Structures are given as structure tokens and as C-alpha cells.
Amino acid sequence: MNILVLGGAGYIGSHTVYALIEAGQNVVIADNLLTGFEQAVHPKAKFYKGDIRDRAFLDALFAKEHIDVVIHFAACSLVGESVTQPLKYYDNNLCGTKVLLEAMVKAGVDKIVFSSTAATYGEPKRVPILEDDPTEPTNPYGETKLSMEKMFKWVGAAHGIRYVSLRYFNACGAHESGEIGEAHNPESHLIPLILQVPNGKREFISIFGDDYPTKDGTCVRDYIHVTDLAQAHILAAQYLMAGGESDIFNLGNGVGFTVKEVVDVARAVTGHPIPARVEPRRAGDPAQLIASSEKAKTVLGWNPQHASLEEIIASAWKWHSTHPNGYGK
Ligand code: UDP
């Protein structure tokens, strides 16, 4: 397959590129490098620096490269930032996808795999969450991702584009090589923040709220290894190549861990006491997010290989302990 990975220099994008190349696929990457890193670009991928809102850039790329499937990671993805800067999210996520779809229609590229999120559900009525459960996002990030899904639905119906939307739960961990991993600036995700403590960059981890209706009062999340997410993208691309219908799939392990449990596993993995302090709740955090991924397993044949939280955190620690400043010096 010839795959165009938009956002292939970012966290999940770079891991998917590594998996695609390991599977012998041809990969072209486009990334504006605003939040991605050139060092995360796989040396065997062809790299174009550019922005998906730039129609001329996309038209030139599609004219030059024969693309079978687009995998689209090029979006802003910070919940908190989306609340304070919603228009940035509407511009990058929605307007960017509109320009992308115009370019795909013009170029006759008719298959796309798209990174969506558990944030499309908002506060779930029940767990595990199924794909046809209500979608009521509680922040602009989830709202723009849900709108992108709907854009694919309507544009796909009108112009014959088929899509797979993958709703990730909590992506974490790093490639087994230790060459690439999670790096955000500023960092806002739980596991990288916890690992900043044994790395000497932070004195303690803040626990945002211990009065949720969960077993120890802290939020429950479904942590899924980024390598397992990467495999799901390959399966989704193959599914579309085989003629599969447009569809939406959850990707998680179906097991929830509290924030306190994640800190405990990180203590065991790193051998560091990792002091923790309870602080007020973070706005917009649902108490529990746990996926049912049965549909992805049945329809796509997805089979996560790295479900243990110890293994996930050990792989993250391998990356963060050797790259305490991410891709920086
Ligand atoms: N969290 C926390 N302290 C932190 C960062 C995150 O307690 O310093 C909690 C957060 O409230 C949520 C969970 O950890 O319940 C996972 O947060 P993250 O930002 O990693 O992912 P999200 O679930 O928001 O996508």
C-alpha cells in the first residue's frame, strides 16, 4: 500500500509510520512540525513539510505521489487548550480537514483512516463504552473530532470517500526500539508527567481530584499502548483496501486504572517513590472512560499485544529515561 500519513511526525503518527514501514508499506509523511518533531520522522519515509490547511501544498503532494490511503493525525489534541482557544481547534481540526477533503476529492483519493477520540463521548452513561453510545463532548477538542467524523460521513456519501474513524482512549507507551516516544510541549498527559519525577524534572505528581465516584476516588482511564494503536491503523487501511464500508471503532484495552493505580505501577517500574499530591479536579474530566473494543477485534481483527500497564509504563520509561527532554537536547 502507498500510505500518506498526515501528522506522521507526532506521537501516534510516528509510531504508526514505524509500524507501517516494519510491515513493508510505502509511506509518505506530511507534517507542519508545529507539534511534531523532525527527529520522529522515520528515515525510510518520504517527508513533506507543510500544513493541511494549505490547499496548494496538498494539491502538489497528491499530484506527485500515488496515494492509496490517507491516515490523518494532523490535528490539535489538548483538551485544556481547546477550552481556552476553541477557534484554534475549529481552524486546525475542522478547516484543515475540509481543505484535505477538497484535495482528496480533486485527486480521486477515496480512502481515509482518521484519529478520533474517546472525548467524542463526553461523560459516558455507562462503561464499557460502545460505538453507538451517545456522543456529547464536554470540550471543543472532542466536539471538533466529532464534527470531523460527521464531515467524513456526509462528504463520503456525496463523493464516494470511505473512512474509518478510530476513537482512541488513553494512548501511552513508546516504540520498543526506544528511538521514538511521547513528547509534548508543554506536557499534559499523566504518564509522561509521572515519569518526570524519577527523571528529576518534577518533585511530585499532582492527582487531579480524589472525590470521584470510583474505587479510590481518582479518575479511571483505559490506557492503550501506542504500538497497539499503530497496528489498528494498518488493519483499518487494509480493511478499506479490501472494500470495507465506512465505520467507527473504539480502541482501548477494556480495563480501567485509577490515577493512583497508575502512579503505583510507575513506582514499581522505576523503583522511585514518586511523591503524589492531591489537588482539585481538572475541568472537564469524566470520572471513568473505558472502551469496549469488541467491534475493532471482530471487524478489523485487532488484537492488542501490550495490554499490561507494567509493560506500557516500562516502555514509556525506556524512552523518557533516555530522552528526558524529549527530542530536544
Ligand atoms: N491527571 C492527573 N494529574 C496530572 C495529569 C493527569 O491526575 O498531572 C489525570 C487526569 O485528571 C485524568 C487522567 O490523569 O483523569 C488522564 O489524564 P491525561 O491528561 O493523561 O489524559 P485524558 O484522559 O485527559 O485524555
Boltz pocket constraint, residues with backbone or C-beta under 6 A from the ligand:
constraints:
  - pocket:
      binder: B
      contacts: [[A, 79], [A, 169], [A, 170], [A, 188], [A, 189], [A, 190], [A, 191], [A, 193], [A, 205], [A, 206], [A, 207], [A, 208], [A, 209], [A, 219], [A, 220], [A, 221], [A, 259], [A, 282], [A, 285], [A, 286]]
      max_distance: 6.0
